[in-house]
């Protein structure tokens, strides 16, 4: 019955389209039509004063927060940006479906290094080791030394890489592949545990800041794993399709979720609660990425409607109707 209802609702929408069926919180900043064919990534720098955004056509922009003034344009990629990592406030690592991984000197708008492999699905950074992890659509995970991108190791997984998450202690990895598998690994890629998945692909993995839980968005649901026991808890959501991106607030008390198929809704729920604390204004087309600022005040989102939005989630919650 639920599936039929969702299909009826989705039939009323354009492909990847969305409507706001309830009052929602409006963004404090809309950067409309800034990434042609869609915005795919957004990441804040360490102090939250800037954010980098990547697009479907490979371009990367640097913006001030919260004003939204464009500071720089970085152009090397020619396909969808699938990973952005700030290293301090002066360097940025990017990965794209064109297979390139690049290191940028942001301050001087200079490309420092680039290497090429299979299309990139995700990037992560181990700051203690100064290693970049790149997950690829051919199922390989590569370990690169930062900043010269010397290849240190490669691990072949069972299927295309969907997501890699790094434990807060920087000693454990969670890896999701395109065959509905999620596993825990040490830094040498020795598998520590296989986690149950209910035969659903994890869209994006995130560890809780206290390191006790792992969470993933799937189709319709959120999957929570207790990392001590490995037990899976599945929680229903208001999303009418894939939950493409999730992010914990820095204090670990809240989780933001972004829908992709048939809705581009953004929801914030308090950990341990069964209801949503805030409903943020939906994008007009498929969602791609959502991230909290380091101080937890702002939430930024990227969407196929070509926009980047910034929400003040520390402000009083006064939802309204509107576009």
Secondary structure, DSSP 4 states (H G I P E B T S, - for coil): -HHHHHHHHHHTS-TT-----S-BBPPSEEETT-STT-EEEEEE-TTSSEEEEEETTS-EEEEETTT--EEEEE----S-EEEEEEETTTEEEEEETTSEEEEEETTTTEEEEEEE-SPEEEEEEETTTTEEEEEETTSEEEEEETTTTEEEEEEE-SS-EEEEEE-TTSS-EEEEETTTEEEEE-TT--EEEEEP-TT---SEEEE-TTSSEEEEE-BSEEEEEETTT--EEEEE-S-SSBEEEEEE-TTSSEEEEEE-SS---EEEEETT-SSEEEEEPPPSS-EEEEEE-TTSSEEEEEETTS-EEEEETTS----B---
